[in-house]
Amino acid sequence: MRRIAKRLPGLPVTEALLSRVIILLGRAMSAHIDEVISPYELTDVEFRTLLSLYSAPHGVAGPSDLCASLAHSPASMTRIGDALVARGLITRVLSDQDRRRMDIKITPQGEELVQEVLPRMFSYTRDLYGEFTDAEKTRLLGSLKKLFGQLMLDNPPAGKGDHA
């Protein structure tokens, strides 16, 4: 980045490095999580879907709620749902609030799988953050939430669509 900054004055070096490290960190963390859950033949997003349903009241959520919480499109969530239905981990049920809508419900087998996988995730997570003090973890969480908030603002990023 510093070499690029010499050729392109004004490059926000620190911000560019932060962005790059966060992207690499996300990829590495995702790969490690995939490794932890691979014996269960789950992808990261399938596991997060099961977790969302496991934590939802009565184990039920609407498709739009899952799309929002997992940051996936409706088409992607349909594909994920189909895979989990095929394995008997979730079902689609008529909504209690709107009979025209199908909700998604975790099955007892899905709950059992979550309860089996989570202890492995706890161990992985504890080990990952083992070198951090509680204060460091709190600061890091606050900073990442702040950055996430910036990303989620409704305003498009500066310069979006400005390239020819």
Backbone as ProteinMPNN parsed JSONL, in Angstrom:
{"seq_chain_A": "MRRIAKRLPGLPVTEALLSRVIILLGRAMSAHIDEVISPYELTDVEFRTLLSLYSAPHGVAGPSDLCASLAHSPASMTRIGDALVARGLITRVLSDQDRRRMDIKITPQGEELVQEVLPRMFSYTRDLYGEFTDAEKTRLLGSLKKLFGQLMLDNPPAGKGDHA", "coords_chain_A": {"N_chain_A": [[0.822, -1.198, 0.0], [1.95, 1.199, 0.734], [3.789, 1.592, -1.328], [2.041, 1.925, -3.447], [0.813, 4.243, -2.593], [2.886, 6.044, -2.936], [2.904, 6.316, -5.668], [0.346, 7.149, -6.086], [-0.679, 9.744, -4.758], [-2.495, 10.69, -1.85], [-3.839, 8.384, -1.339], [-5.635, 6.642, 1.067], [-3.86, 5.126, 3.184], [-3.837, 3.747, 5.74], [-6.585, 3.193, 6.099], [-7.062, 1.667, 3.81], [-5.417, -0.529, 4.327], [-6.65, -1.482, 6.671], [-9.147, -2.249, 5.609], [-8.358, -4.276, 3.834], [-7.192, -6.15, 5.61], [-9.441, -6.824, 7.143], [-11.078, -8.023, 5.198], [-9.451, -10.238, 4.482], [-9.34, -11.464, 6.982], [-12.043, -12.151, 7.364], [-12.364, -14.054, 5.318], [-10.496, -16.012, 6.131], [-11.513, -16.691, 8.654], [-14.005, -17.703, 7.948], [-13.195, -19.949, 6.484], [-12.02, -21.45, 8.543], [-14.224, -21.901, 10.191], [-15.8, -23.381, 8.437], [-14.201, -25.653, 8.362], [-14.484, -26.595, 10.996], [-17.211, -27.248, 11.042], [-17.471, -29.013, 8.954], [-17.482, -31.885, 9.326], [-20.149, -32.32, 9.798], [-21.406, -31.976, 7.479], [-22.329, -29.443, 6.673], [-22.695, -26.14, 5.399], [-21.337, -22.889, 6.106], [-23.38, -20.905, 5.929], [-25.663, -22.505, 6.003], [-25.443, -23.534, 8.575], [-25.6, -21.137, 10.051], [-28.205, -20.447, 9.388], [-29.655, -22.494, 10.631], [-28.936, -21.851, 13.274], [-30.144, -19.322, 13.539], [-32.841, -20.017, 13.376], [-32.981, -21.777, 15.548], [-32.644, -20.013, 17.642], [-34.857, -18.433, 17.398], [-38.187, -17.449, 18.453], [-40.131, -20.23, 19.271], [-38.769, -21.612, 17.325], [-39.238, -20.716, 14.758], [-39.21, -18.724, 11.799], [-39.735, -16.076, 9.457], [-39.167, -16.111, 5.902], [-38.193, -13.62, 4.896], [-37.152, -12.464, 7.199], [-35.029, -14.189, 7.747], [-33.502, -13.779, 5.438], [-32.71, -11.112, 5.842], [-31.301, -11.241, 8.324], [-29.234, -12.978, 7.71], [-28.049, -11.887, 5.557], [-28.573, -12.599, 2.838], [-29.932, -13.197, -0.432], [-33.418, -13.611, -1.428], [-33.604, -15.705, -3.368], [-31.237, -17.127, -2.908], [-31.67, -17.9, -0.253], [-33.842, -19.593, -0.638], [-32.638, -21.724, -1.997], [-30.831, -22.572, 0.002], [-32.656, -23.236, 1.981], [-34.013, -25.347, 0.658], [-31.995, -27.302, 0.618], [-31.681, -27.784, 3.368], [-34.246, -28.655, 4.057], [-34.354, -31.015, 2.572], [-32.597, -32.547, 4.043], [-34.008, -32.915, 6.317], [-33.804, -31.066, 8.369], [-35.078, -28.657, 8.608], [-38.448, -27.383, 8.198], [-41.069, -26.211, 6.053], [-43.723, -24.201, 6.935], [-47.164, -23.107, 7.183], [-47.697, -19.693, 7.851], [-48.569, -18.389, 11.049], [-49.522, -15.817, 11.279], [-50.126, -14.923, 8.698], [-51.748, -16.591, 6.387], [-51.106, -16.852, 3.736], [-48.457, -16.937, 3.533], [-45.393, -18.75, 3.799], [-43.625, -19.975, 6.532], [-40.468, -20.763, 8.091], [-39.346, -23.517, 9.9], [-37.395, -24.98, 12.423], [-36.563, -28.401, 12.736], [-36.9, -31.17, 15.1], [-34.62, -32.786, 14.582], [-32.931, -30.895, 13.442], [-32.569, -29.186, 15.63], [-31.217, -30.944, 17.351], [-28.867, -31.312, 15.905], [-27.766, -28.715, 15.962], [-27.302, -28.526, 18.72], [-25.344, -30.42, 18.955], [-23.259, -29.442, 17.372], [-22.67, -26.863, 18.35], [-21.085, -26.941, 20.848], [-18.52, -27.577, 19.78], [-18.082, -25.295, 18.313], [-18.001, -23.425, 20.37], [-15.622, -24.099, 21.645], [-13.768, -23.611, 19.568], [-14.177, -20.839, 19.249], [-13.515, -19.789, 21.779], [-10.783, -20.467, 21.866], [-9.843, -18.976, 19.665], [-10.115, -16.3, 20.482], [-8.59, -16.274, 22.724], [-6.192, -14.913, 23.419], [-6.958, -12.349, 23.83], [-7.89, -9.709, 26.029], [-10.757, -9.127, 28.156], [-11.477, -6.444, 27.951], [-10.225, -5.721, 25.539], [-11.656, -7.332, 23.736], [-14.191, -6.207, 24.022], [-13.744, -3.571, 23.091], [-12.942, -4.125, 20.433], [-15.263, -5.355, 19.436], [-17.065, -3.202, 19.64], [-15.866, -1.376, 17.858], [-15.994, -2.815, 15.428], [-18.768, -3.081, 15.153], [-19.43, -0.418, 14.812], [-18.133, 0.11, 12.36], [-19.554, -1.684, 10.751], [-22.072, -0.521, 10.916], [-21.57, 1.807, 9.441], [-21.2, 0.67, 6.911], [-23.74, -0.256, 6.413], [-25.352, 1.923, 6.066], [-27.905, 3.709, 4.332], [-27.007, 5.335, 2.322], [-25.342, 5.359, -0.807], [-21.982, 4.16, -1.419], [-19.369, 6.59, -1.715], [-18.492, 7.632, -4.934], [-19.541, 5.443, -6.198], [-20.5, 3.94, -9.13], [-19.221, 5.833, -10.612], [-17.215, 5.137, -12.347], [-15.912, 4.887, -15.624]], "CA_chain_A": [[0.0, 0.0, 0.0], [2.806, 2.381, 0.778], [4.328, 1.794, -2.68], [0.946, 2.483, -4.251], [0.612, 5.625, -2.136], [3.925, 6.885, -3.545], [2.5, 6.564, -7.057], [-0.992, 7.724, -6.092], [-0.81, 10.551, -3.542], [-3.851, 10.826, -1.335], [-4.371, 7.068, -0.992], [-5.76, 6.48, 2.529], [-3.11, 3.896, 3.43], [-4.311, 3.025, 6.929], [-7.938, 2.71, 5.84], [-6.956, 0.601, 2.817], [-4.871, -1.692, 5.028], [-7.711, -2.005, 7.537], [-10.134, -2.939, 4.768], [-7.755, -5.504, 3.328], [-7.057, -7.096, 6.722], [-10.782, -7.287, 7.507], [-11.503, -8.956, 4.149], [-8.676, -11.467, 4.657], [-9.776, -12.062, 8.239], [-13.339, -12.778, 7.124], [-12.154, -15.267, 4.523], [-9.806, -17.005, 6.958], [-12.435, -17.138, 9.699], [-15.003, -18.532, 7.277], [-12.548, -21.228, 6.17], [-11.851, -22.195, 9.791], [-15.552, -22.348, 10.626], [-16.157, -24.481, 7.529], [-13.453, -26.832, 8.795], [-15.074, -27.079, 12.238], [-18.541, -27.834, 10.816], [-17.463, -29.934, 7.806], [-17.905, -33.262, 9.636], [-21.613, -32.354, 9.871], [-21.858, -31.746, 6.109], [-23.026, -28.164, 6.656], [-21.952, -24.946, 5.029], [-21.441, -21.819, 7.087], [-24.692, -20.258, 5.869], [-26.659, -23.473, 6.474], [-25.341, -23.568, 10.033], [-26.147, -19.884, 10.576], [-29.659, -20.526, 9.225], [-30.136, -23.325, 11.738], [-28.777, -21.082, 14.514], [-31.179, -18.281, 13.562], [-34.11, -20.667, 13.704], [-32.837, -22.32, 16.902], [-32.786, -18.915, 18.605], [-36.127, -17.733, 17.168], [-39.307, -17.953, 19.265], [-40.765, -21.451, 18.757], [-37.971, -22.16, 16.243], [-39.873, -20.339, 13.494], [-38.909, -17.389, 11.276], [-40.16, -15.826, 8.088], [-38.056, -16.073, 4.948], [-37.596, -12.28, 4.801], [-36.348, -12.273, 8.412], [-33.78, -14.931, 7.557], [-32.711, -13.068, 4.413], [-32.122, -9.92, 6.46], [-30.321, -11.553, 9.369], [-28.11, -13.717, 7.143], [-27.547, -11.1, 4.424], [-28.675, -13.378, 1.604], [-31.092, -12.89, -1.272], [-34.488, -14.615, -1.354], [-33.272, -16.869, -4.198], [-30.201, -17.871, -2.2], [-32.292, -18.512, 0.925], [-34.663, -20.703, -1.12], [-31.702, -22.82, -2.266], [-30.344, -23.038, 1.307], [-33.805, -23.9, 2.602], [-34.244, -26.628, -0.02], [-30.973, -28.247, 1.083], [-31.957, -28.136, 4.768], [-35.488, -29.45, 4.044], [-33.988, -32.344, 2.061], [-31.911, -33.278, 5.123], [-34.925, -33.04, 7.454], [-33.369, -30.171, 9.449], [-36.102, -27.613, 8.704], [-39.662, -27.587, 7.401], [-41.806, -24.998, 5.692], [-45.06, -24.28, 7.528], [-47.984, -21.921, 6.974], [-47.521, -18.674, 8.877], [-49.692, -18.154, 11.955], [-50.004, -14.457, 11.085], [-50.572, -14.693, 7.324], [-51.883, -17.921, 5.79], [-50.573, -16.841, 2.37], [-46.992, -16.966, 3.639], [-44.764, -19.924, 4.411], [-42.53, -19.714, 7.451], [-39.486, -21.837, 8.162], [-39.275, -24.019, 11.274], [-36.362, -25.99, 12.669], [-37.115, -29.686, 13.177], [-36.141, -31.744, 16.223], [-33.291, -33.211, 14.109], [-32.15, -29.671, 13.289], [-32.189, -28.746, 16.981], [-30.199, -31.874, 17.849], [-27.613, -31.027, 15.206], [-27.233, -27.464, 16.525], [-26.796, -28.829, 20.057], [-24.134, -31.213, 18.805], [-22.208, -28.636, 16.738], [-22.317, -25.67, 19.129], [-19.921, -27.084, 21.746], [-17.284, -27.483, 18.989], [-17.93, -23.886, 17.963], [-17.593, -22.729, 21.594], [-14.199, -24.377, 21.834], [-13.05, -22.869, 18.531], [-14.291, -19.402, 19.521], [-12.698, -19.48, 22.965], [-9.372, -20.535, 21.471], [-9.559, -17.888, 18.737], [-10.012, -15.022, 21.202], [-7.915, -16.549, 23.986], [-5.125, -13.947, 23.709], [-7.558, -11.024, 24.024], [-8.502, -9.427, 27.329], [-12.181, -8.767, 28.023], [-11.533, -5.056, 27.486], [-9.878, -5.714, 24.109], [-12.792, -7.898, 22.998], [-15.273, -5.213, 24.046], [-13.355, -2.489, 22.171], [-12.977, -4.646, 19.072], [-16.674, -5.517, 19.074], [-17.622, -1.864, 19.443], [-15.315, -0.811, 16.623], [-16.538, -3.537, 14.281], [-20.181, -2.69, 15.027], [-19.424, 0.941, 14.256], [-17.793, -0.035, 10.945], [-20.697, -2.336, 10.11], [-23.104, 0.514, 10.79], [-21.202, 2.66, 8.308], [-21.448, -0.087, 5.684], [-25.167, -0.505, 6.228], [-26.101, 3.148, 5.819], [-28.626, 3.69, 3.061], [-26.314, 6.129, 1.305], [-24.372, 4.568, -1.578], [-20.597, 4.579, -1.206], [-18.887, 7.682, -2.574], [-17.837, 7.201, -6.162], [-20.199, 4.282, -6.797], [-21.038, 4.22, -10.458], [-18.485, 6.933, -11.224], [-16.165, 4.709, -13.264], [-16.359, 4.835, -17.025]], "C_chain_A": [[0.866, 1.261, 0.0], [3.428, 2.665, -0.593], [3.253, 2.381, -3.6], [0.729, 3.939, -3.884], [1.669, 6.564, -2.712], [3.547, 7.242, -4.977], [1.145, 7.266, -7.141], [-1.197, 8.511, -4.798], [-2.282, 10.693, -3.135], [-4.501, 9.493, -0.991], [-4.472, 6.968, 0.53], [-5.159, 5.136, 2.95], [-3.663, 3.102, 4.61], [-5.682, 2.424, 6.688], [-7.917, 1.564, 4.829], [-6.409, -0.676, 3.454], [-5.917, -2.318, 5.958], [-8.735, -2.804, 6.728], [-9.588, -4.271, 4.281], [-7.625, -6.552, 4.426], [-8.426, -7.655, 7.118], [-11.297, -8.293, 6.478], [-10.771, -10.29, 4.299], [-9.081, -12.213, 5.929], [-11.112, -12.781, 8.069], [-13.202, -14.074, 6.351], [-11.509, -16.376, 5.355], [-10.734, -17.565, 8.025], [-13.501, -18.062, 9.105], [-14.427, -19.911, 6.959], [-12.377, -22.078, 7.429], [-13.188, -22.718, 10.294], [-16.023, -23.504, 9.744], [-15.452, -25.766, 7.942], [-14.065, -27.445, 10.058], [-16.405, -27.786, 11.971], [-18.575, -28.844, 9.667], [-17.838, -31.38, 8.158], [-19.437, -33.412, 9.667], [-22.251, -32.088, 8.502], [-22.76, -30.519, 6.008], [-22.108, -27.094, 6.088], [-22.148, -23.916, 6.13], [-22.848, -21.216, 7.09], [-25.81, -21.225, 6.282], [-26.647, -23.528, 8.003], [-25.916, -22.296, 10.647], [-27.667, -19.833, 10.427], [-30.261, -21.343, 10.359], [-30.035, -22.58, 13.07], [-29.85, -20.0, 14.638], [-32.522, -18.879, 13.944], [-34.103, -21.216, 15.127], [-33.088, -21.233, 17.947], [-34.109, -18.167, 18.468], [-37.211, -18.293, 18.08], [-39.992, -19.131, 18.562], [-40.017, -22.053, 17.568], [-38.48, -21.818, 14.858], [-39.471, -18.922, 13.107], [-39.446, -17.29, 9.857], [-38.964, -15.775, 7.171], [-37.397, -14.696, 4.861], [-36.746, -11.968, 6.031], [-35.0, -12.979, 8.279], [-32.896, -14.252, 6.522], [-31.986, -11.883, 5.037], [-31.03, -10.282, 7.46], [-29.092, -12.269, 8.82], [-27.477, -13.022, 5.945], [-27.472, -11.921, 3.142], [-29.946, -13.001, 0.864], [-32.168, -13.952, -1.079], [-34.171, -15.87, -2.179], [-32.233, -17.749, -3.503], [-30.796, -18.586, -0.98], [-33.185, -19.679, 0.524], [-33.786, -21.927, -1.358], [-31.189, -23.426, -0.953], [-31.456, -23.806, 2.02], [-34.076, -25.263, 1.986], [-33.256, -27.689, 0.468], [-31.261, -28.704, 2.515], [-33.247, -28.942, 4.902], [-35.166, -30.876, 3.615], [-33.312, -33.197, 3.136], [-32.787, -33.454, 6.355], [-34.58, -32.135, 8.62], [-34.317, -28.993, 9.65], [-37.326, -28.064, 7.922], [-40.227, -26.226, 7.047], [-43.226, -25.195, 6.191], [-45.836, -23.008, 7.209], [-47.808, -20.969, 8.157], [-48.767, -18.562, 9.741], [-50.323, -16.788, 11.715], [-50.619, -14.235, 9.701], [-50.584, -16.027, 6.592], [-51.398, -17.993, 4.339], [-49.062, -17.017, 2.365], [-46.529, -18.258, 4.302], [-43.642, -19.446, 5.332], [-41.607, -20.929, 7.461], [-39.311, -22.216, 9.628], [-38.175, -25.07, 11.366], [-37.039, -27.253, 13.184], [-36.36, -30.161, 14.421], [-34.746, -32.229, 15.806], [-32.376, -32.001, 13.923], [-31.673, -29.153, 14.627], [-31.097, -29.638, 17.552], [-28.844, -31.599, 17.196], [-26.965, -29.754, 15.745], [-26.611, -27.742, 17.895], [-25.528, -29.68, 20.023], [-22.962, -30.362, 18.297], [-21.744, -27.494, 17.643], [-21.159, -25.849, 20.101], [-18.585, -27.04, 21.0], [-17.017, -26.032, 18.611], [-17.48, -23.087, 19.187], [-16.093, -22.882, 21.795], [-13.359, -23.585, 20.838], [-13.036, -21.38, 18.861], [-13.457, -19.0, 20.729], [-11.214, -19.464, 22.62], [-8.979, -19.347, 20.595], [-9.308, -16.573, 19.471], [-9.277, -15.158, 22.532], [-6.859, -15.535, 24.388], [-5.658, -12.541, 23.973], [-8.087, -10.889, 25.448], [-9.981, -9.112, 27.09], [-12.328, -7.345, 27.493], [-11.218, -4.961, 25.996], [-11.03, -6.254, 23.262], [-13.942, -6.904, 22.93], [-14.974, -4.069, 23.09], [-13.442, -2.937, 20.714], [-14.424, -4.803, 18.591], [-17.322, -4.167, 18.805], [-17.138, -1.24, 18.139], [-15.882, -1.499, 15.387], [-18.023, -3.231, 14.073], [-20.299, -1.294, 14.409], [-19.125, 0.9, 12.755], [-18.951, -0.669, 10.176], [-21.839, -1.351, 9.912], [-22.837, 1.445, 9.624], [-21.5, 1.962, 6.983], [-22.938, -0.22, 5.38], [-26.003, 0.754, 6.026], [-26.763, 3.087, 4.452], [-27.931, 4.473, 1.958], [-25.348, 5.255, 0.532], [-22.962, 5.055, -1.309], [-20.205, 5.68, -2.186], [-18.188, 7.093, -3.78], [-18.502, 6.02, -6.823], [-20.82, 4.685, -8.124], [-20.299, 5.334, -11.193], [-17.43, 6.47, -12.211], [-16.736, 4.569, -14.677], [-15.897, 3.565, -17.692]], "O_chain_A": [[0.544, 2.254, -0.653], [3.58, 3.823, -0.983], [3.544, 3.239, -4.433], [0.49, 4.776, -4.754], [1.394, 7.74, -2.952], [3.836, 8.344, -5.445], [0.833, 7.903, -8.147], [-1.81, 8.013, -3.853], [-3.175, 10.8, -3.977], [-5.59, 9.463, -0.417], [-3.476, 7.19, 1.219], [-5.868, 4.135, 3.056], [-3.927, 1.907, 4.482], [-5.921, 1.267, 7.034], [-8.666, 0.597, 4.972], [-6.88, -1.774, 3.157], [-6.048, -3.541, 6.019], [-9.135, -3.899, 7.123], [-10.289, -5.282, 4.316], [-7.917, -7.725, 4.195], [-8.545, -8.848, 7.399], [-11.888, -9.307, 6.848], [-11.395, -11.351, 4.25], [-9.153, -13.441, 5.944], [-11.291, -13.89, 8.572], [-13.841, -15.074, 6.68], [-11.925, -17.533, 5.292], [-10.744, -18.77, 8.276], [-13.849, -19.081, 9.7], [-15.101, -20.925, 7.144], [-12.568, -23.294, 7.386], [-13.277, -23.85, 10.77], [-16.578, -24.485, 10.24], [-16.039, -26.846, 7.879], [-14.155, -28.667, 10.178], [-16.701, -28.804, 12.596], [-19.609, -29.468, 9.432], [-18.468, -32.046, 7.337], [-19.95, -34.527, 9.572], [-23.472, -31.989, 8.382], [-23.804, -30.544, 5.356], [-20.892, -27.139, 6.277], [-23.025, -24.062, 6.981], [-23.439, -21.039, 8.155], [-26.808, -20.791, 6.858], [-27.698, -23.564, 8.643], [-26.634, -22.357, 11.645], [-28.345, -19.234, 11.261], [-31.25, -20.941, 10.972], [-30.94, -22.666, 13.9], [-30.4, -19.788, 15.719], [-33.256, -18.305, 14.749], [-35.109, -21.13, 15.832], [-33.669, -21.493, 19.001], [-34.449, -17.353, 19.327], [-37.172, -19.468, 18.445], [-40.383, -19.028, 17.399], [-40.56, -22.91, 16.871], [-38.199, -22.529, 13.892], [-39.395, -18.031, 13.953], [-39.589, -18.291, 9.155], [-37.863, -15.434, 7.601], [-36.174, -14.606, 4.762], [-35.729, -11.284, 5.921], [-33.962, -12.433, 8.653], [-31.682, -14.157, 6.703], [-30.798, -11.673, 4.795], [-29.95, -9.691, 7.441], [-28.014, -12.175, 9.408], [-26.492, -13.504, 5.386], [-26.452, -11.939, 2.453], [-30.916, -12.541, 1.467], [-31.88, -15.059, -0.625], [-34.445, -16.983, -1.73], [-32.344, -18.975, -3.514], [-30.464, -19.741, -0.71], [-33.282, -20.659, 1.264], [-34.146, -23.038, -0.969], [-31.122, -24.648, -0.815], [-31.23, -24.876, 2.585], [-34.338, -26.228, 2.703], [-33.636, -28.837, 0.703], [-31.101, -29.882, 2.834], [-33.341, -29.818, 5.762], [-35.646, -31.834, 4.221], [-33.44, -34.421, 3.136], [-32.365, -34.072, 7.333], [-35.006, -32.391, 9.746], [-34.357, -28.398, 10.727], [-37.266, -28.984, 7.106], [-39.896, -25.218, 7.672], [-43.86, -26.214, 5.916], [-45.241, -21.953, 6.988], [-47.776, -21.392, 9.313], [-49.888, -18.63, 9.236], [-51.524, -16.615, 11.921], [-51.543, -13.434, 9.56], [-49.527, -16.536, 6.218], [-51.293, -19.083, 3.777], [-48.459, -17.222, 1.311], [-47.164, -18.783, 5.217], [-42.819, -18.616, 4.948], [-41.932, -21.981, 6.91], [-39.148, -21.351, 10.489], [-38.045, -25.933, 10.499], [-37.978, -27.182, 13.976], [-35.307, -29.619, 14.756], [-33.794, -32.105, 16.577], [-31.182, -32.075, 14.213], [-30.526, -28.73, 14.765], [-30.153, -29.145, 18.17], [-27.805, -31.648, 17.856], [-25.753, -29.716, 15.961], [-25.522, -27.252, 18.196], [-24.734, -29.655, 20.963], [-21.823, -30.535, 18.731], [-20.552, -27.193, 17.696], [-20.306, -24.965, 20.175], [-17.608, -26.517, 21.535], [-15.869, -25.591, 18.591], [-16.668, -22.171, 19.06], [-15.389, -21.914, 22.08], [-12.363, -22.964, 21.209], [-11.994, -20.732, 18.763], [-12.769, -17.979, 20.699], [-10.48, -18.564, 23.028], [-7.901, -18.777, 20.767], [-8.396, -15.823, 19.121], [-9.334, -14.258, 23.37], [-6.644, -15.312, 25.58], [-4.888, -11.64, 24.306], [-8.658, -11.828, 26.004], [-10.397, -8.862, 25.958], [-13.208, -7.074, 26.676], [-11.866, -4.207, 25.271], [-11.344, -5.706, 22.206], [-14.595, -6.775, 21.894], [-15.859, -3.637, 22.351], [-13.957, -2.209, 19.865], [-14.756, -4.423, 17.468], [-18.057, -4.019, 17.829], [-17.923, -0.642, 17.404], [-16.215, -0.835, 14.406], [-18.48, -3.132, 12.934], [-21.174, -1.043, 13.581], [-19.787, 1.578, 11.97], [-19.283, -0.231, 9.075], [-22.494, -1.346, 8.869], [-23.757, 1.83, 8.903], [-21.993, 2.588, 6.044], [-23.338, -0.287, 4.218], [-27.216, 0.672, 5.837], [-26.231, 2.478, 3.524], [-28.239, 4.289, 0.781], [-24.604, 4.481, 1.135], [-22.758, 6.23, -1.004], [-20.652, 5.699, -3.333], [-17.387, 6.165, -3.658], [-18.084, 5.615, -7.907], [-21.571, 5.657, -8.208], [-20.711, 5.735, -12.281], [-16.799, 7.303, -12.861], [-17.888, 4.183, -14.871], [-16.179, 3.349, -18.871]]}, "name": "protein", "num_of_chains": 1, "seq": "MRRIAKRLPGLPVTEALLSRVIILLGRAMSAHIDEVISPYELTDVEFRTLLSLYSAPHGVAGPSDLCASLAHSPASMTRIGDALVARGLITRVLSDQDRRRMDIKITPQGEELVQEVLPRMFSYTRDLYGEFTDAEKTRLLGSLKKLFGQLMLDNPPAGKGDHA"}
